[in-house]
Amino acid sequence: MLKPRGGNVRDVFDMQEPLETTGPPGTVCFWHRSLAHSASKNCLGTIRLCMITRLSRKDQDDILFEWPDDPWAYWPALKS
């Protein structure tokens, strides 16, 4: 668990319980850059590959310091 300044992140932020996300081979997951996340142990005998990238928008400089209630507000194609 992330520990800011020697404490537990749950003491600083009101967070939900962790949610494990799994899927079959070939599953693609998108996480918002502001969501707390971590990896889990690979218990299989095969290598688990990951491609990390950052998506950006043409107007990113205009919305850089905005913090909408919905983290996906500016990403309608990724909303479920």
Secondary structure, DSSP 8 states (H G I E B T S, - for coil): ---GGGS-HHHHS----------STT------TTS--------SSS-----------TTHHHHTT---SSTTTT-GGG--
